[in-house]
């Protein structure tokens, strides 16, 4: 077995350990015994030159490390004795303020505590990352929904308590990391610049397309995007970046592959800066960068270890994202699908015309849809029937929308670019609204865990079937 395959096995085993520990309660003592046995078996097998046994022991050892890593990250709440009581706490705002249409969510770390509190408050007062505030209100334990573990969802952000509409007062500004504050100030200034020239909901749509800041979009618009299967356009994801990168490949014909590559690198870097460099953005940028490399080197065996290394690094940093972060799961699945399915689909349709990269965008979209379908049905229970057609109608215009959107920040001429991009934004809104109004634009499809597993196996079966078909095609044409 090659070194790259061994590393891929290590990463998968580590993730499997985290997943197992997320689903089942395992004692710490049992984990240490299991790891010790794996080390012993590996040593004996390695000395005896039983390579298969040594590899099996290595993979099981990594799975044990995954279990241990998750257990270490799962710590009890520091606020357990304060739940249900009124508190007056001082501390920092440690994340970018999450603005919604009717409220704002503040991630707050009180003085003397290592865990965060999620504060819900009105839009009346303006808060910013790094503000030192005092919050007075009732501290509560996060409550789970009927089919959603809200506690675990918040714990991945190190949030262990919530406070709803407390009295909050800013005492000092600019009290935390100046680099993060500078990045978020850029994001804030960018949003303010856009809102000067573009009305709602186009302004929020543009912010969603550019940096995934879609929380201020009206619910009706969000429903239209969800029903038509194009919500990825306004989400922070590696897939969102990959579509743009794939579209930018057309520049390679005009300026060469190297220029196209560096333009894509600049785009990813600008995406990270403008969005405030949050963890979700960095995750998307990493996935997008891996796709960029894959598109340029054209080698699956080279990109595979890099893809799994990125996933492994993120899981080592925060193992909770594997099971409780749907965004991570969808980003990895979409990236995986684009890397593996897109080349096969491209090979099978090599004789099809590809005007303005429409075919390439469609194939990239279909690759991502196929690979993420089990997750989408399992979590959201929705299947968009019109998604392929709507993606064809919208995605070719997304790169131009992003380009013109970025150019709105320019002095003097920014208003002109805003005028132009407004037409594209209205077009996207109208297309999603029209197709969402169709009676069967999306179907409610609820699936069980067993059906989910069967669909995952079906995706892998489809991949190997397409791979065999693509491999057999040259001989058939000869």
Phi, psi and omega per residue, in radians:
X1 nan 2.336 -3.104
X2 -1.227 2.850 -3.121
X3 -1.116 -0.662 -3.136
X4 -1.127 -0.682 3.115
X5 -1.201 -0.643 3.093
X6 -1.111 -0.763 3.127
X7 -1.106 -0.730 3.098
X8 -1.043 -0.732 3.085
X9 -1.089 -0.668 3.097
X10 -1.083 -0.809 -3.128
X11 -1.118 -0.763 3.135
X12 -1.122 -0.712 -3.141
X13 -1.124 -0.740 3.115
X14 -1.059 -0.784 3.118
X15 -1.130 -0.669 3.122
X16 -1.096 -0.656 3.090
X17 -1.118 -0.746 3.111
X18 -1.109 -0.753 -3.135
X19 -1.097 -0.756 3.136
X20 -1.075 -0.773 3.133
X21 -1.198 -0.449 3.095
X22 -1.267 -0.530 -3.087
X23 -1.611 -0.544 -3.014
X24 -2.233 2.620 3.089
X25 -1.490 2.117 -3.115
X26 -2.205 2.277 -3.120
X27 -1.241 2.569 3.134
X28 -1.097 -0.647 3.139
X29 -1.096 -0.719 3.132
X30 -1.117 -0.628 3.130
X31 -1.132 -0.794 -3.135
X32 -1.116 -0.683 3.100
X33 -1.132 -0.754 3.140
X34 -1.067 -0.793 3.139
X35 -1.105 -0.735 3.127
X36 -1.083 -0.727 3.104
X37 -1.109 -0.713 3.126
X38 -1.082 -0.733 3.113
X39 -1.085 -0.755 -3.132
X40 -1.129 -0.796 -3.139
X41 -1.124 -0.712 3.119
X42 -1.074 -0.779 -3.117
X43 -1.093 -0.791 -3.136
X44 -1.141 -0.746 -3.128
X45 -1.188 -0.648 -3.138
X46 -1.173 -0.765 3.123
X47 -1.142 -0.649 -3.121
X48 -1.462 -0.016 3.116
X49 1.087 0.584 2.971
X50 -1.584 1.513 -2.990
X51 -1.095 -0.712 -3.117
X52 -1.108 -0.759 3.116
X53 -1.148 -0.679 3.130
X54 -1.121 -0.738 3.121
X55 -1.128 -0.745 3.115
X56 -1.055 -0.741 3.118
X57 -1.145 -0.661 3.118
X58 -1.105 -0.799 -3.126
X59 -1.150 -0.696 3.097
X60 -1.161 -0.621 3.075
X61 -1.083 -0.762 3.123
X62 -1.154 -0.625 3.064
X63 -1.102 -0.714 3.077
X64 -1.086 -0.666 3.084
X65 -1.126 -0.639 3.098
X66 -1.105 -0.747 3.084
X67 -1.055 -0.809 -3.115
X68 -1.111 -0.693 -3.124
X69 -1.108 -0.727 3.123
X70 -1.173 -0.724 -3.138
X71 -1.085 -0.659 3.117
X72 -1.143 -0.608 -3.098
X73 -1.356 -0.325 -3.103
X74 -1.567 1.738 -3.096
X75 -2.019 2.653 -3.134
X76 -1.226 2.750 -3.141
X77 -1.218 2.376 3.067
X78 -1.344 -0.193 -3.038
X79 -1.823 0.171 -3.014
X80 -0.999 -0.584 -3.134
X81 -1.486 -0.049 -3.105
X82 -1.888 -0.101 -3.096
X83 -1.073 2.382 3.094
X84 1.481 -0.013 -3.110
X85 -1.964 2.620 3.085
X86 -1.346 2.278 -3.075
X87 -2.266 2.643 2.983
X88 -2.099 1.914 -3.006
X89 -2.176 2.483 3.046
X90 -1.950 2.515 3.113
X91 3.075 -2.959 -3.059
X92 -1.715 2.643 2.840
X93 -1.510 2.003 -2.933
X94 -1.800 -0.069 3.100
X95 -2.356 2.887 3.049
X96 -1.047 2.362 -3.124
X97 -1.169 2.282 -3.097
X98 -1.586 1.794 -3.098
X99 -1.512 2.264 3.063
X100 -2.018 -3.141 -3.119
X101 -1.215 -0.475 -3.058
X102 -2.246 0.052 -3.098
X103 -2.872 3.086 3.024
X104 -2.371 2.507 -3.125
X105 -1.915 2.231 -3.052
X106 -2.071 2.199 3.052
X107 -1.592 2.003 -2.907
X108 -2.146 2.267 3.084
X109 -2.000 1.901 -3.124
X110 -1.201 2.698 3.076
X111 -1.092 2.323 3.128
X112 1.548 -0.002 3.141
X113 -2.148 2.654 3.105
X114 -1.783 -0.158 -3.100
X115 -1.878 2.716 -3.046
X116 -1.663 2.810 3.038
X117 -2.138 2.369 3.094
X118 -1.669 2.017 -3.119
X119 -1.771 2.262 3.009
X120 -1.823 2.202 -3.119
X121 -2.504 3.036 -3.096
X122 -1.354 3.046 3.128
X123 -1.490 -0.017 -3.023
X124 -1.115 -0.709 -3.070
X125 -1.837 2.447 -3.107
X126 -1.647 2.081 3.087
X127 -1.950 2.758 -3.122
X128 -2.549 2.696 3.083
X129 -0.907 2.379 3.103
X130 1.588 -0.147 3.105
X131 -1.173 2.414 3.022
X132 -1.659 2.011 -3.028
X133 -2.181 2.843 2.957
X134 -2.028 2.248 -3.127
X135 -2.107 2.243 -3.131
X136 -2.141 2.021 -3.120
X137 -3.140 -3.107 -3.113
X138 -1.443 2.278 3.132
X139 -1.616 2.262 -3.091
X140 -2.253 2.712 3.022
X141 -1.381 2.375 3.105
X142 -1.027 2.362 -3.130
X143 -1.751 2.369 3.098
X144 -1.352 2.593 3.020
X145 -1.518 3.059 -3.059
X146 -1.023 -0.748 -3.097
X147 -2.157 0.448 -3.078
X148 -2.559 2.178 3.127
X149 -1.474 1.482 -3.079
X150 -1.151 -0.580 3.123
X151 -1.057 -0.859 -3.132
X152 -1.173 -0.608 3.094
X153 -1.046 -0.770 3.139
X154 -1.280 -0.562 -3.110
X155 -1.101 -0.465 3.099
X156 -1.162 -0.339 3.029
X157 -1.712 0.186 -3.082
X158 1.111 0.555 3.103
X159 -1.794 2.165 -3.066
X160 -2.177 0.052 3.121
X161 -2.702 2.763 3.115
X162 -2.253 2.671 3.121
X163 -2.438 2.085 -3.056
X164 -1.763 2.120 3.053
X165 0.818 1.008 3.079
X166 -1.413 2.988 2.941
X167 -1.342 2.124 -3.074
X168 -2.235 2.356 -3.109
X169 -2.359 2.277 3.098
X170 -1.419 2.170 3.141
X171 -1.701 -0.702 -3.124
X172 -2.560 2.704 3.080
X173 -1.953 2.870 2.993
X174 0.976 0.980 -3.057
X175 -1.922 0.014 -3.091
X176 -2.165 -2.722 -3.039
X177 -0.961 2.020 -3.097
X178 -1.163 -0.507 3.126
X179 -1.181 -0.857 3.098
X180 -1.053 -0.708 3.139
X181 -1.110 -0.703 3.128
X182 -1.105 -0.763 3.138
X183 -1.102 -0.743 -3.128
X184 -1.244 -0.505 3.046
X185 -1.167 -0.651 3.063
X186 -1.072 -0.793 3.117
X187 -1.048 -0.782 -3.132
X188 -1.121 -0.759 3.132
X189 -1.147 -0.639 3.117
X190 -1.115 -0.788 3.122
X191 -1.116 -0.683 3.126
X192 -1.148 -0.687 3.125
X193 -1.095 -0.755 -3.138
X194 -1.122 -0.755 -3.108
X195 -1.153 -0.343 3.100
X196 -1.209 -0.588 -3.013
X197 -1.885 -0.380 -3.004
X198 -2.163 2.356 -3.126
X199 -1.433 2.923 3.023
X200 -1.459 2.601 0.061
X201 -1.543 0.106 -3.114
X202 -1.065 -0.654 -3.118
X203 -1.101 -0.806 3.123
X204 -1.160 -0.627 3.098
X205 -1.104 -0.751 3.121
X206 -1.109 -0.721 3.089
X207 -1.114 -0.611 3.090
X208 -1.183 -0.741 3.130
X209 -1.163 -0.710 -3.060
X210 -1.330 -0.832 -3.010
X211 -2.368 0.260 3.064
X212 1.318 0.172 -3.130
X213 -1.479 1.406 -3.009
X214 -1.889 0.075 -3.004
X215 -1.154 -0.357 -3.127
X216 -1.630 0.072 3.073
X217 -1.243 2.428 3.067
X218 -1.011 2.613 -3.106
X219 -1.078 -0.575 3.133
X220 -1.101 -0.684 3.105
X221 -1.182 -0.739 3.104
X222 -1.061 -0.720 3.123
X223 -1.103 -0.685 3.110
X224 -1.080 -0.759 3.139
X225 -1.174 -0.694 3.126
X226 -1.168 -0.750 -3.107
X227 -1.173 -0.495 -3.110
X228 -1.717 0.055 3.035
X229 1.256 0.500 3.129
X230 -2.152 0.403 3.133
X231 -1.138 -0.338 3.103
X232 -1.102 -0.411 -3.132
X233 -1.136 -0.529 -3.090
X234 -1.977 0.518 3.119
X235 -2.140 2.642 3.054
X236 -1.423 1.782 -3.096
X237 -2.651 2.737 3.058
X238 -1.116 -0.519 3.115
X239 -1.151 -0.742 3.119
X240 -0.960 -0.820 3.132
X241 -1.154 -0.693 -3.047
X242 -1.109 -0.655 3.125
X243 -1.077 -0.738 3.128
X244 -1.159 -0.743 3.135
X245 -1.075 -0.742 3.130
X246 -1.101 -0.682 3.115
X247 -1.185 -0.621 -3.139
X248 -1.205 -0.215 3.093
X249 -1.070 -0.418 3.120
X250 -1.096 -0.450 3.111
X251 -1.195 -0.388 3.141
X252 -1.082 -0.527 3.137
X253 -1.262 -0.455 -3.110
X254 -1.609 -0.780 -3.016
X255 -2.022 -0.070 -3.124
X256 1.762 2.714 -3.080
X257 -1.134 -0.606 -3.102
X258 -1.157 -0.749 3.115
X259 -1.112 -0.752 3.114
X260 -1.052 -0.705 3.134
X261 -1.067 -0.839 -3.072
X262 -1.268 -0.528 3.030
X263 -1.105 -0.683 3.105
X264 -1.173 -0.679 3.090
X265 -1.070 -0.776 3.123
X266 -1.086 -0.693 3.120
X267 -1.063 -0.824 -3.128
X268 -1.089 -0.759 3.139
X269 -1.086 -0.780 3.112
X270 -1.118 -0.627 3.091
X271 -1.048 -0.786 -3.136
X272 -1.133 -0.785 -3.094
X273 -1.124 -0.875 -3.052
X274 -1.173 -0.446 -3.109
X275 -1.620 0.039 3.053
X276 1.577 0.077 3.072
X277 0.980 0.736 3.071
X278 -1.304 2.966 -3.085
X279 -1.072 -0.714 -3.137
X280 -1.160 -0.614 3.114
X281 -1.203 -0.763 3.118
X282 -1.082 -0.707 3.081
X283 -1.024 -0.820 3.134
X284 -1.114 -0.687 -3.138
X285 -1.152 -0.689 3.102
X286 -1.085 -0.809 3.121
X287 -1.099 -0.747 3.122
X288 -1.114 -0.703 3.123
X289 -1.121 -0.675 3.105
X290 -1.115 -0.703 3.087
X291 -1.130 -0.663 3.110
X292 -1.052 -0.779 3.103
X293 -1.106 -0.758 -3.122
X294 -1.064 -0.759 -3.132
X295 -1.110 -0.531 -3.049
X296 -1.560 -0.601 -3.136
X297 -1.587 -0.412 3.070
X298 1.107 0.517 -3.109
X299 -2.234 1.979 3.127
X300 -1.153 -0.668 -3.072
X301 -1.201 -0.321 3.085
X302 -1.518 -0.608 -3.080
X303 -1.427 -0.450 -3.076
X304 -1.010 -0.934 3.120
X305 -1.094 -0.577 3.111
X306 -1.152 -0.714 3.117
X307 -1.090 -0.779 -3.126
X308 -1.296 -0.487 3.051
X309 -1.138 -0.739 3.120
X310 -1.072 -0.786 3.125
X311 -1.117 -0.740 3.141
X312 -1.085 -0.769 -3.135
X313 -1.076 -0.740 3.132
X314 -1.163 -0.612 3.135
X315 -1.282 -0.594 3.075
X316 -1.126 -0.724 -3.133
X317 -1.191 -0.802 -3.116
X318 -2.508 1.574 -3.087
X319 -1.165 -0.283 -3.092
X320 -1.212 -0.325 -3.081
X321 -1.257 -0.354 -3.097
X322 -1.107 -0.791 -3.030
X323 -1.738 -0.525 -3.006
X324 -1.967 0.106 3.092
X325 -2.042 1.715 -3.120
X326 -1.117 -0.580 3.124
X327 -1.052 -0.729 3.101
X328 -1.106 -0.790 -3.123
X329 -1.076 -0.786 -3.122
X330 -1.189 -0.699 3.129
X331 -1.083 -0.804 -3.112
X332 -1.176 -0.743 -3.142
X333 -1.112 -0.753 3.140
X334 -1.138 -0.767 3.113
X335 -1.086 -0.766 3.110
X336 -1.035 -0.769 -3.132
X337 -1.140 -0.716 -3.125
X338 -1.170 -0.708 -3.128
X339 -1.142 -0.677 -3.017
X340 -1.736 -0.672 -3.091
X341 -1.444 -0.676 -3.062
X342 -0.975 -0.823 3.131
X343 -1.069 -0.642 3.139
X344 -1.177 -0.801 3.123
X345 -1.115 -0.646 3.117
X346 -1.144 -0.692 3.122
X347 -1.158 -0.708 -3.115
X348 -1.272 -0.321 -3.127
X349 -2.069 0.492 -3.040
X350 -1.063 -0.441 -3.109
X351 -1.593 -0.068 3.133
X352 -1.298 2.561 3.057
X353 -1.193 2.694 -3.084
X354 -2.394 1.048 -3.119
X355 -1.178 2.376 -3.121
X356 0.722 0.675 3.046
X357 1.115 0.353 -3.126
X358 -1.088 -0.775 -3.131
X359 -1.094 -0.784 -3.130
X360 -1.059 -0.754 3.134
X361 -1.143 -0.719 3.141
X362 -1.116 -0.783 -3.135
X363 -1.132 -0.692 3.084
X364 -1.083 -0.736 3.124
X365 -1.116 -0.800 -3.129
X366 -1.120 -0.649 3.104
X367 -1.081 -0.752 3.134
X368 -1.220 -0.679 3.133
X369 -1.088 -0.788 -3.127
X370 -1.083 -0.802 -3.053
X371 -1.286 -0.442 -3.129
X372 -1.733 -0.125 -3.068
X373 -0.969 -0.803 3.124
X374 -1.010 -0.728 -3.139
X375 -1.177 -0.744 -3.109
X376 -1.107 -0.766 3.129
X377 -1.183 -0.669 -3.091
X378 -1.200 -0.762 -3.064
X379 -1.512 -0.699 -2.988
X380 -1.916 -0.319 3.111
X381 1.063 0.601 -3.092
X382 -2.322 2.316 3.081
X383 -2.129 2.023 -3.133
X384 -1.507 2.048 -3.124
X385 -1.340 -0.547 -3.050
X386 -1.638 0.073 -3.044
X387 -0.955 -0.842 -3.127
X388 -1.011 -0.787 -3.111
X389 -1.172 -0.786 -3.129
X390 -1.120 -0.659 3.085
X391 -1.089 -0.681 3.105
X392 -1.110 -0.691 -3.097
X393 -1.281 -0.478 -3.012
X394 -1.803 -0.825 -2.951
X395 -1.045 -0.606 3.100
X396 -1.043 -0.394 -3.106
X397 -1.675 -0.134 -3.108
X398 -1.150 -0.768 3.107
X399 -1.020 -0.749 3.124
X400 -1.154 -0.682 3.089
X401 -1.045 -0.744 3.135
X402 -1.165 -0.740 -3.136
X403 -1.073 -0.879 3.140
X404 -1.139 -0.601 3.113
X405 -1.113 -0.769 3.101
X406 -1.112 -0.624 -3.085
X407 -1.278 -0.204 3.113
X408 -1.148 -0.283 -3.132
X409 -1.369 -0.222 -3.100
X410 -1.180 2.490 3.079
X411 -1.222 2.687 3.085
X412 1.176 -1.052 -3.038
X413 -1.560 -0.111 -3.092
X414 -1.013 -0.668 -3.132
X415 -1.100 -0.624 3.119
X416 -1.144 -0.762 3.100
X417 -1.155 -0.621 3.090
X418 -1.104 -0.674 3.113
X419 -1.074 -0.724 -3.125
X420 -1.239 -0.787 -3.083
X421 -1.180 -0.426 3.138
X422 -1.080 -0.618 3.106
X423 -1.149 -0.709 3.113
X424 -1.145 -0.697 3.131
X425 -1.132 -0.728 3.098
X426 -1.119 -0.664 3.101
X427 -1.072 -0.822 3.137
X428 -1.080 -0.747 3.136
X429 -1.101 -0.739 -3.103
X430 -1.218 -0.688 3.132
X431 -1.087 -0.829 -3.141
X432 -1.148 -0.627 3.134
X433 -1.173 -0.740 -3.115
X434 -1.126 -0.857 -3.077
X435 -1.299 -0.502 3.082
X436 -1.180 -0.458 -3.126
X437 -1.296 -0.265 3.097
X438 -1.101 2.465 -3.045
X439 -1.047 -0.663 -3.092
X440 -1.965 0.624 3.119
X441 -1.120 -0.592 3.076
X442 -2.516 2.632 -3.118
X443 -2.065 2.491 3.048
X444 -1.443 2.038 -3.110
X445 -2.285 1.725 3.116
X446 -1.559 2.296 -3.123
X447 -2.217 2.691 3.107
X448 -1.564 3.048 3.122
X449 -1.091 -0.630 -3.139
X450 -1.215 -0.690 3.084
X451 -1.148 -0.687 3.075
X452 -0.999 -0.818 3.129
X453 -1.084 -0.708 3.119
X454 -1.117 -0.671 3.113
X455 -1.154 -0.702 3.099
X456 -1.060 -0.794 3.101
X457 -1.107 -0.618 3.092
X458 -1.124 -0.657 3.099
X459 -1.089 -0.780 3.111
X460 -1.146 -0.677 3.099
X461 -1.097 -0.704 3.095
X462 -1.096 -0.713 3.141
X463 -1.056 -0.865 -3.100
X464 -1.179 -0.553 3.069
X465 -1.154 -0.781 3.101
X466 -1.142 -0.645 3.129
X467 -1.109 -0.737 3.119
X468 -1.158 -0.718 3.128
X469 -1.135 -0.735 3.133
X470 -1.170 -0.635 3.111
X471 -1.198 -0.558 -3.111
X472 -1.474 -0.240 -3.016
X473 -1.121 -0.737 -3.139
X474 -1.031 -0.730 -3.113
X475 -1.193 -0.516 3.126
X476 -1.237 -0.564 -3.110
X477 -1.473 -0.122 -3.100
X478 -1.502 nan nan
